[in-house]
């Protein structure tokens, strides 16, 4: 993986982190799902793991969260957008 590609992947991960952070304080999201989002955020911030692995792990958790019937629909759309962005990392690595 080239250095510029890895830098692009890190920028994408940073975008997802910026989108995830406000969701942690959203009281409209059930606490159990906010806890899963917090764990996801922690995984994304773990720089000891390659961006592709962080993205793949996060997509799995976000997919599970998005299928929960208790999540507000506008949050579900945000999660789908984050998943789409992360999947570009997984596919190019």
C-alpha positions in Angstrom: 0.0 0.0 0.0 1.4 3.4 -1.0 1.9 6.1 1.5 -0.6 8.4 -0.2 -3.2 5.6 -0.2 -2.7 5.0 3.5 -3.0 8.8 4.1 -6.3 8.8 2.2 -7.6 5.9 4.2 -6.6 7.7 7.5 -8.5 10.8 6.3 -11.6 8.6 5.6 -11.4 7.1 9.0 -11.1 10.6 10.5 -14.2 11.6 8.7 -16.1 8.7 10.2 -14.8 9.5 13.6 -16.1 13.0 13.3 -19.5 11.7 12.3 -19.6 9.1 15.1 -18.6 11.4 17.9 -21.9 13.4 18.1 -23.9 10.2 18.0 -22.4 9.2 21.4 -24.2 12.1 23.0 -27.5 11.6 21.2 -30.1 10.6 23.8 -32.4 9.4 21.0 -30.2 6.4 20.5 -30.6 3.5 23.0 -27.8 3.3 25.5 -26.8 -0.2 24.4 -26.3 1.0 20.8 -24.4 4.1 22.0 -22.1 1.7 23.9 -21.5 -0.2 20.7 -20.8 3.1 18.9 -18.3 4.0 21.6 -16.5 0.6 21.1 -16.5 1.2 17.4 -15.0 4.6 17.9 -12.3 3.1 20.1 -11.5 0.5 17.4 -11.2 3.2 14.7 -8.8 5.2 16.8 -6.5 2.2 17.4 -3.6 3.1 15.1 -1.7 -0.1 15.9 -4.1 -1.9 13.5 -4.1 -1.3 9.7 -6.7 1.0 8.3 -8.3 -1.8 6.3 -8.8 -4.0 9.3 -10.2 -1.1 11.4 -12.6 -0.3 8.6 -13.7 -3.9 8.1 -14.3 -4.4 11.9 -16.2 -1.1 12.1 -18.4 -1.9 9.1 -19.4 -5.2 10.8 -20.5 -3.5 14.0 -22.2 -0.6 12.1 -24.1 -3.1 10.1 -25.4 -4.8 13.2 -26.4 -1.4 14.7 -28.2 -0.3 11.5 -30.4 -3.4 11.6 -31.6 -2.6 15.2 -35.3 -1.7 15.1 -34.9 0.8 17.9 -32.4 3.1 16.1 -33.9 6.4 14.7 -34.2 6.3 10.9 -32.0 9.5 10.4 -29.2 7.9 12.5 -29.6 4.7 10.3 -28.9 6.8 7.2 -25.8 8.4 8.8 -24.6 4.9 9.7 -25.1 3.7 6.1 -23.1 6.7 4.9 -20.3 5.9 7.2 -20.3 2.2 6.1 -20.1 3.3 2.5 -17.1 5.4 3.2 -15.4 2.7 5.2 -16.1 0.0 2.5 -14.0 2.0 0.1 -11.0 1.5 2.4 -11.7 -2.2 2.7 -12.0 -2.7 -1.0 -8.8 -0.8 -2.0 -6.5 -2.5 0.5 
